[in-house]
Amino acid sequence: MKKTIMASMVTIVALGLTSCGGSSSNNDSYSANNFIEIENLENNVTTIGENDNNVATPIVIEEKTRIPFPDDKIKEINASRVEYILSLVNKLRAESQDCGEYGIMEATTPLEWSDDLYHSAYEHSYDMANANHYSHDGSGTEFDWTAMNYDVENGYSLFSERIENNNIGEIKFMIRGENIAPRDSIEIAMNDWMLSDGHCKNIMDSRFKYIGLGQVEAISPLVDGYKFEKYYFTQNFGG
């Protein structure tokens, strides 16, 4: 049975896309990161564009139905695996890190695991693996779950839309980020992400409080002529 939940529309206040560069990884062109920050429209008012009386202007919030990626398509992850993933990330966050163009990012608080972010991350890894597609944008095919089941702006899902569609828990993610990479292991993926400025920034960003990581085995060895590794990894962050 599909799970549905009503969600309020949010406005995007900032968007940044960092291309992969400044990394010593031989496969750096295979990595990608993305970050988006959004502002919740609380109490049905916004201070953007005040009216003549200099008061907040009421707005209409559109209701959107959330249909998360189904449990029967997700590989169950055990507690020891979750602990291991968190240990890899939080060991890095426990010390200051040089994130290149973003400078030295100071040590920060550990991330907690989120099942909602695991769903959105797994959904995208599943889509990339089955559609033979590599991008932060969904494939727009039958494997792009959010595009097929959610009110998306394009014919494919954006990573922020996938996180929003799967965000059915009590904690709502007002800040969202994503790292993706095809690699043979999570250890190699983490190492290469830390060698890339934008990925490093996402991992070290103190505004993020939660993480989920999806891992799906690649079906085809080739995407756009490139030889890929064994798994598609997706890290989703929320704060």
Summary of the structure (lengths in Angstrom):
residues: 239
radius of gyration: 18.1
end to end distance: 29.0
largest distance: 61.5
contacts: 773
relative contact order: 0.22
helix: 31%
strand: 26%
